[in-house]
């Protein structure tokens, strides 16, 4: 993303700055004009996201239709995740024991993610990396396979433990996020939740991903996962936001099963 000095972009940048003073010069090649300052506090970030969403056109759905969809979606989330946690509890225990026996550190990795309208929450995963993985990340940024600083993906990440590689291939590392869905921080279907450092580099348009609750699966998760570059992921997430319905959610959930089994793009 670069500034080219044209009058149109200057006007847009001025508009964004007037709407919110937290936007700074761009640093990624997406073509959008502004990004968020790294020092933004969560409450200010939520206000920024609300402003970005407010300036989007309203959907054609009525208030009653939106309410019914929200109720049905939440009911589906609670029923499916509650049932899954009960059924998969022996697997949870087995994975936790295997992690503790094969590497130093806790079985569960707690990290901060950004959810609906910029609200931060604690996200749970089975730990698949060494305990100092976060500190090593800066040294590995130049090997980011997405070539886009807004996301970080590396196929042969040296921080991943042997059992962690198996967990990531099978997507079992994300099973604890069922508790995030049960708690209401996430949904079964929705854009994947970003980390705050990624959101700090979002453009005004990128913030649209935060219009809905993040999910366990989404369009790009069943279409190639990490092999899909961020701009395409963003496009697919916006497609979901514009098309979301209970039927579409069920279709994506069904497509998730073969996607997980194929392990395409999982690393």
BAPAVEX-547134 format. One record per residue (C-alpha): residue in three letters; x, y, z. Coordinates in pm, 1 decimal, padded with zeros to 6 digits. Each point is the difference from the previous one (the first is absolute). Example, Ala and Ser with C-alpha at 12.3 -4.5 7.8 and 13.67 -1.06 7.14 Angstrom:
<koltors>
+------+----------+----------+----------+
! rest !       c1 !       c2 !       c3 !
+------+----------+----------+----------+
!  ALA !  01230.0 ! -00450.0 !  00780.0 !
!  SER !  00137.0 !  00344.0 ! -00066.0 !
+------+----------+----------+----------+
</koltors>
This chain:
<koltors>
+------+----------+----------+----------+
! rest !       c1 !       c2 !       c3 !
+------+----------+----------+----------+
!  UNK !  00000.0 !  00000.0 !  00000.0 !
!  UNK !  00162.6 !  00323.5 ! -00104.3 !
!  UNK ! -00103.0 !  00362.4 ! -00024.7 !
!  UNK !  00021.3 !  00137.6 ! -00350.9 !
!  UNK ! -00093.8 !  00362.6 !  00069.9 !
!  UNK ! -00308.1 !  00011.5 ! -00222.5 !
!  UNK ! -00278.8 !  00236.1 !  00097.2 !
!  UNK ! -00251.3 ! -00285.1 !  00040.7 !
!  UNK !  00216.8 ! -00187.7 !  00247.9 !
!  UNK !  00086.5 !  00319.6 !  00184.1 !
!  UNK ! -00368.1 !  00076.1 !  00042.8 !
!  UNK ! -00069.2 ! -00352.4 !  00124.5 !
!  UNK !  00290.0 !  00015.6 !  00245.0 !
!  UNK ! -00126.7 !  00334.5 !  00127.3 !
!  UNK ! -00346.4 ! -00148.9 !  00051.2 !
!  UNK !  00141.8 ! -00295.6 !  00194.5 !
!  UNK !  00212.1 !  00231.8 !  00214.1 !
!  UNK ! -00299.6 !  00219.1 !  00077.9 !
!  UNK ! -00210.4 ! -00302.1 !  00094.6 !
!  UNK !  00269.6 ! -00133.3 !  00229.0 !
!  UNK !  00341.9 !  00142.1 !  00090.2 !
!  UNK !  00144.9 ! -00347.6 !  00058.7 !
!  UNK !  00081.3 ! -00060.0 ! -00365.7 !
!  UNK !  00355.8 !  00038.6 ! -00123.5 !
!  UNK !  00196.1 ! -00041.8 ! -00321.3 !
!  UNK ! -00038.7 ! -00341.7 ! -00168.0 !
!  UNK !  00260.6 ! -00274.2 !  00005.8 !
!  UNK ! -00145.7 ! -00287.0 ! -00200.2 !
!  UNK ! -00077.1 ! -00042.1 ! -00371.5 !
!  UNK ! -00375.8 ! -00051.3 !  00001.3 !
!  UNK ! -00096.0 !  00325.9 ! -00165.3 !
!  UNK ! -00191.6 !  00131.2 !  00304.2 !
!  UNK !  00094.4 !  00338.6 !  00136.3 !
!  UNK !  00033.2 ! -00011.6 !  00376.0 !
!  UNK !  00103.6 ! -00231.4 !  00283.1 !
!  UNK ! -00049.2 !  00005.5 !  00377.6 !
!  UNK !  00261.8 !  00141.9 !  00233.0 !
!  UNK !  00174.0 ! -00280.6 !  00199.6 !
!  UNK ! -00061.4 !  00175.1 !  00333.5 !
!  UNK ! -00379.7 ! -00017.2 ! -00024.0 !
!  UNK ! -00163.6 ! -00118.9 !  00322.8 !
!  UNK ! -00279.5 ! -00264.9 ! -00028.2 !
!  UNK ! -00278.9 !  00245.8 !  00084.8 !
!  UNK !  00123.6 !  00245.3 ! -00266.0 !
!  UNK !  00033.7 ! -00283.4 ! -00251.6 !
!  UNK ! -00362.3 ! -00099.0 !  00059.8 !
!  UNK ! -00103.1 !  00359.6 ! -00068.2 !
!  UNK !  00205.0 ! -00000.5 ! -00322.5 !
!  UNK ! -00164.7 ! -00322.7 ! -00117.8 !
!  UNK ! -00348.1 !  00136.3 !  00078.5 !
!  UNK !  00074.9 !  00306.8 ! -00210.1 !
!  UNK !  00122.0 ! -00212.0 ! -00291.1 !
!  UNK ! -00310.1 ! -00221.6 !  00017.0 !
!  UNK ! -00235.3 !  00296.4 !  00033.6 !
!  UNK !  00111.0 !  00129.6 ! -00338.1 !
!  UNK ! -00094.1 ! -00327.5 ! -00172.7 !
!  UNK ! -00330.2 ! -00033.0 ! -00187.3 !
!  UNK ! -00276.3 ! -00179.4 !  00189.2 !
!  UNK ! -00093.2 ! -00352.8 ! -00106.3 !
!  UNK ! -00340.4 ! -00074.6 ! -00150.3 !
!  UNK ! -00100.7 ! -00220.0 !  00293.7 !
!  UNK ! -00266.1 !  00136.3 !  00235.1 !
!  UNK !  00064.1 !  00041.0 !  00372.1 !
!  UNK ! -00224.8 ! -00300.5 !  00070.4 !
!  UNK !  00189.9 ! -00217.2 ! -00249.9 !
!  UNK !  00331.6 !  00100.5 !  00156.8 !
!  UNK ! -00131.1 ! -00080.3 !  00348.1 !
!  UNK ! -00128.7 ! -00341.8 ! -00106.0 !
!  UNK !  00327.7 ! -00083.9 ! -00170.6 !
!  UNK !  00201.2 !  00109.2 !  00304.6 !
!  UNK ! -00217.6 ! -00214.6 !  00228.3 !
!  UNK !  00019.8 ! -00306.5 ! -00226.6 !
!  UNK !  00375.5 !  00040.7 ! -00048.5 !
!  UNK !  00061.1 !  00023.5 !  00373.9 !
!  UNK ! -00223.3 ! -00299.9 !  00068.2 !
!  UNK !  00194.9 ! -00201.0 ! -00257.9 !
!  UNK !  00329.0 !  00110.3 !  00155.8 !
!  UNK ! -00102.6 ! -00105.7 !  00351.2 !
!  UNK ! -00151.8 ! -00333.5 ! -00104.8 !
!  UNK !  00286.5 ! -00109.1 ! -00226.3 !
!  UNK !  00286.1 !  00114.3 !  00223.5 !
!  UNK ! -00159.7 ! -00132.1 !  00317.6 !
!  UNK ! -00051.6 ! -00339.0 ! -00160.8 !
!  UNK !  00347.6 ! -00002.6 ! -00155.5 !
!  UNK !  00171.9 !  00081.0 !  00329.8 !
!  UNK ! -00178.1 ! -00288.7 !  00173.4 !
!  UNK !  00074.9 ! -00248.6 ! -00277.0 !
!  UNK !  00360.4 !  00110.1 ! -00052.9 !
!  UNK !  00098.6 !  00035.6 !  00367.2 !
!  UNK !  00213.7 ! -00321.7 ! -00005.4 !
!  UNK !  00185.5 !  00137.8 ! -00303.6 !
!  UNK !  00055.7 !  00331.6 !  00181.4 !
!  UNK !  00158.9 ! -00185.3 !  00291.3 !
!  UNK !  00217.1 ! -00219.6 ! -00224.5 !
!  UNK !  00133.1 !  00298.2 ! -00196.4 !
!  UNK !  00071.8 !  00198.1 !  00317.3 !
!  UNK !  00195.0 ! -00291.1 !  00150.3 !
!  UNK !  00196.3 ! -00053.5 ! -00323.3 !
!  UNK !  00100.5 !  00367.7 ! -00013.5 !
!  UNK !  00115.4 !  00005.0 !  00362.2 !
!  UNK !  00202.1 ! -00322.2 ! -00044.6 !
!  UNK !  00177.7 !  00108.9 ! -00319.2 !
!  UNK !  00085.9 !  00367.0 !  00058.7 !
!  UNK !  00054.7 !  00254.4 !  00274.6 !
!  UNK ! -00289.7 !  00231.2 !  00083.0 !
!  UNK ! -00378.9 ! -00005.6 !  00043.9 !
!  UNK ! -00233.9 ! -00200.4 ! -00222.2 !
!  UNK ! -00227.2 !  00297.6 ! -00067.5 !
!  UNK !  00127.9 !  00313.5 ! -00171.8 !
!  UNK ! -00194.2 !  00313.4 !  00093.7 !
!  UNK !  00034.2 !  00299.4 ! -00228.6 !
!  UNK ! -00183.2 !  00322.6 ! -00071.2 !
!  UNK ! -00210.7 !  00026.3 ! -00314.5 !
!  UNK ! -00223.2 !  00274.4 ! -00136.8 !
!  UNK ! -00366.8 ! -00083.9 ! -00041.5 !
!  UNK ! -00334.4 !  00161.2 ! -00073.2 !
!  UNK !  00028.0 !  00378.3 ! -00047.6 !
!  UNK !  00360.3 !  00004.7 !  00123.1 !
!  UNK ! -00059.5 ! -00159.7 !  00340.9 !
!  UNK !  00302.7 ! -00194.9 !  00119.8 !
!  UNK ! -00041.5 ! -00341.7 !  00161.7 !
!  UNK !  00211.6 ! -00290.4 !  00121.2 !
!  UNK !  00015.6 ! -00272.9 ! -00263.1 !
!  UNK !  00090.1 ! -00360.0 !  00086.9 !
!  UNK !  00204.3 ! -00249.9 ! -00198.7 !
!  UNK !  00195.8 ! -00314.4 !  00071.7 !
!  UNK !  00361.6 !  00114.2 !  00009.5 !
!  UNK !  00171.7 ! -00109.4 ! -00322.0 !
!  UNK !  00317.0 !  00212.2 !  00031.1 !
!  UNK !  00288.5 !  00045.9 !  00241.4 !
!  UNK ! -00075.8 !  00217.4 !  00303.4 !
!  UNK !  00214.4 !  00287.0 ! -00135.0 !
!  UNK ! -00169.3 !  00001.3 ! -00342.6 !
!  UNK ! -00134.1 !  00354.2 !  00032.6 !
!  UNK !  00347.1 !  00138.6 !  00071.4 !
!  UNK !  00143.5 ! -00178.3 ! -00305.2 !
!  UNK ! -00264.8 !  00133.6 ! -00239.8 !
!  UNK !  00175.8 !  00329.1 ! -00079.5 !
!  UNK !  00310.0 ! -00189.1 ! -00113.9 !
!  UNK ! -00209.4 ! -00202.6 ! -00245.2 !
!  UNK ! -00209.2 !  00278.3 ! -00155.7 !
!  UNK !  00214.9 !  00015.9 ! -00313.2 !
!  UNK ! -00098.0 ! -00361.9 ! -00069.4 !
!  UNK ! -00371.6 !  00078.1 !  00004.9 !
!  UNK ! -00145.4 ! -00194.0 ! -00294.0 !
!  UNK ! -00297.4 !  00234.5 ! -00034.8 !
!  UNK !  00228.1 !  00289.5 ! -00101.6 !
!  UNK ! -00244.6 !  00220.2 !  00187.2 !
!  UNK !  00075.3 !  00137.0 !  00345.6 !
!  UNK ! -00364.7 ! -00017.5 !  00104.2 !
!  UNK !  00024.7 ! -00377.6 !  00042.0 !
!  UNK !  00282.9 ! -00240.8 !  00078.0 !
!  UNK !  00016.2 ! -00354.2 ! -00138.1 !
!  UNK !  00303.6 ! -00222.3 ! -00041.1 !
!  UNK ! -00022.2 ! -00358.0 ! -00124.2 !
!  UNK !  00312.7 ! -00131.4 !  00174.5 !
!  UNK ! -00013.9 !  00211.5 !  00312.2 !
!  UNK !  00288.5 ! -00111.0 !  00227.0 !
!  UNK ! -00198.6 !  00097.9 !  00310.0 !
!  UNK ! -00250.5 ! -00283.5 ! -00050.3 !
!  UNK !  00050.5 ! -00309.3 !  00215.3 !
!  UNK ! -00017.9 ! -00351.7 ! -00153.4 !
!  UNK ! -00339.9 ! -00070.1 !  00154.0 !
!  UNK ! -00103.9 !  00355.9 ! -00081.9 !
!  UNK !  00054.0 ! -00070.8 ! -00367.9 !
!  UNK ! -00243.4 ! -00291.2 !  00021.7 !
!  UNK ! -00251.7 !  00213.5 !  00187.0 !
!  UNK !  00016.7 !  00273.4 ! -00261.6 !
!  UNK ! -00034.1 ! -00241.3 ! -00291.7 !
!  UNK ! -00313.1 ! -00146.6 !  00157.2 !
!  UNK ! -00122.3 !  00339.8 !  00132.8 !
!  UNK ! -00026.9 ! -00160.4 !  00344.6 !
!  UNK !  00199.5 !  00291.7 !  00142.0 !
!  UNK ! -00310.8 !  00216.0 ! -00043.7 !
!  UNK ! -00238.9 ! -00230.4 !  00188.8 !
!  UNK !  00016.4 !  00210.6 !  00322.5 !
!  UNK ! -00158.9 !  00283.5 ! -00197.4 !
!  UNK ! -00323.7 ! -00191.3 !  00042.2 !
!  UNK !  00000.9 !  00154.6 !  00349.0 !
!  UNK !  00037.5 !  00345.9 ! -00158.6 !
!  UNK ! -00310.7 ! -00072.1 ! -00205.6 !
!  UNK ! -00188.4 ! -00123.5 !  00306.3 !
!  UNK !  00099.7 !  00316.5 !  00189.0 !
!  UNK ! -00127.2 !  00216.0 ! -00284.6 !
!  UNK !  00334.6 !  00152.2 ! -00103.6 !
!  UNK ! -00010.6 ! -00191.7 ! -00327.9 !
!  UNK ! -00245.7 ! -00180.2 ! -00223.5 !
!  UNK !  00027.4 ! -00325.4 ! -00192.0 !
!  UNK !  00009.9 !  00192.9 ! -00327.0 !
!  UNK !  00159.3 !  00338.9 ! -00059.3 !
!  UNK !  00329.5 !  00165.6 ! -00096.4 !
!  UNK !  00296.9 ! -00138.3 !  00191.8 !
!  UNK !  00093.6 !  00221.3 !  00298.7 !
!  UNK !  00312.5 !  00214.0 ! -00056.4 !
!  UNK !  00260.9 !  00090.9 !  00259.4 !
!  UNK !  00025.1 !  00367.3 !  00108.9 !
!  UNK !  00332.6 !  00053.4 ! -00179.2 !
!  UNK ! -00166.8 ! -00096.7 ! -00328.8 !
!  UNK ! -00298.5 !  00227.3 !  00060.1 !
!  UNK !  00240.9 !  00289.8 !  00062.7 !
!  UNK !  00098.6 ! -00033.9 ! -00367.0 !
!  UNK ! -00355.1 ! -00023.0 ! -00133.6 !
!  UNK ! -00125.4 !  00257.9 ! -00244.1 !
!  UNK ! -00340.3 !  00163.8 !  00040.3 !
!  UNK ! -00147.1 ! -00261.1 ! -00237.1 !
!  UNK !  00170.2 ! -00292.4 !  00178.4 !
!  UNK ! -00188.9 !  00087.4 !  00319.1 !
!  UNK ! -00316.1 ! -00131.5 ! -00159.0 !
!  UNK !  00114.1 ! -00349.4 !  00101.9 !
!  UNK ! -00092.0 !  00101.8 !  00354.9 !
!  UNK ! -00366.7 !  00068.0 ! -00082.6 !
!  UNK ! -00093.7 ! -00351.2 !  00113.6 !
!  UNK !  00116.1 ! -00245.4 !  00263.2 !
!  UNK !  00314.8 ! -00191.4 ! -00097.2 !
!  UNK ! -00047.3 ! -00368.2 ! -00068.5 !
!  UNK !  00160.7 ! -00342.2 !  00000.5 !
!  UNK ! -00048.9 ! -00031.9 ! -00372.7 !
!  UNK ! -00068.1 !  00229.6 ! -00293.1 !
!  UNK !  00003.4 !  00004.3 ! -00379.6 !
!  UNK !  00377.7 !  00011.9 ! -00039.0 !
!  UNK !  00045.3 ! -00266.9 !  00268.4 !
!  UNK ! -00181.7 ! -00245.0 ! -00228.8 !
!  UNK !  00161.2 !  00134.2 ! -00318.1 !
!  UNK !  00372.5 ! -00035.6 !  00063.0 !
!  UNK !  00058.0 !  00143.3 !  00347.5 !
!  UNK !  00350.2 !  00142.0 !  00048.0 !
!  UNK !  00080.6 ! -00037.4 ! -00370.3 !
!  UNK ! -00235.0 !  00291.6 ! -00070.8 !
!  UNK !  00163.2 !  00346.8 !  00022.9 !
!  UNK ! -00148.2 !  00256.0 !  00235.6 !
!  UNK ! -00165.2 !  00224.3 ! -00266.0 !
!  UNK ! -00189.7 ! -00303.9 ! -00127.7 !
!  UNK ! -00088.4 ! -00104.5 !  00355.8 !
!  UNK ! -00139.8 !  00347.3 !  00058.5 !
!  UNK ! -00206.9 ! -00022.2 ! -00317.9 !
!  UNK ! -00142.5 ! -00335.7 !  00109.6 !
!  UNK ! -00075.6 !  00128.0 !  00351.3 !
!  UNK ! -00192.2 !  00295.1 ! -00142.6 !
!  UNK ! -00187.6 ! -00241.6 ! -00227.2 !
!  UNK ! -00102.1 ! -00195.5 !  00310.9 !
!  UNK ! -00113.4 !  00316.3 !  00180.4 !
!  UNK ! -00217.1 !  00096.7 ! -00295.4 !
!  UNK ! -00141.3 ! -00349.8 ! -00053.8 !
!  UNK ! -00032.0 ! -00123.7 !  00357.3 !
!  UNK ! -00303.1 ! -00210.3 !  00077.8 !
!  UNK ! -00067.6 ! -00313.2 !  00202.2 !
!  UNK ! -00004.1 ! -00211.7 ! -00317.0 !
!  UNK !  00334.0 !  00142.0 ! -00112.9 !
!  UNK !  00146.3 ! -00065.9 !  00346.4 !
!  UNK ! -00112.2 ! -00362.6 ! -00016.9 !
!  UNK !  00150.2 ! -00037.4 ! -00347.6 !
!  UNK !  00336.2 !  00132.7 !  00119.6 !
!  UNK ! -00006.3 ! -00230.0 !  00303.9 !
!  UNK ! -00058.5 ! -00300.6 ! -00225.9 !
!  UNK !  00280.9 !  00109.6 ! -00233.0 !
!  UNK !  00232.7 !  00033.4 !  00299.3 !
!  UNK !  00008.3 ! -00376.6 !  00061.6 !
!  UNK !  00165.3 ! -00098.1 ! -00333.6 !
!  UNK !  00219.9 !  00311.8 !  00016.4 !
!  UNK !  00138.8 ! -00108.6 !  00337.3 !
!  UNK !  00044.9 ! -00360.6 ! -00114.4 !
!  UNK !  00191.6 !  00109.3 ! -00310.4 !
!  UNK !  00232.8 !  00221.6 !  00212.1 !
!  UNK !  00047.9 !  00226.4 ! -00302.7 !
!  UNK !  00164.4 !  00324.8 !  00104.0 !
!  UNK !  00029.0 ! -00109.3 !  00363.6 !
!  UNK !  00334.5 !  00086.9 !  00156.4 !
+------+----------+----------+----------+
</koltors>
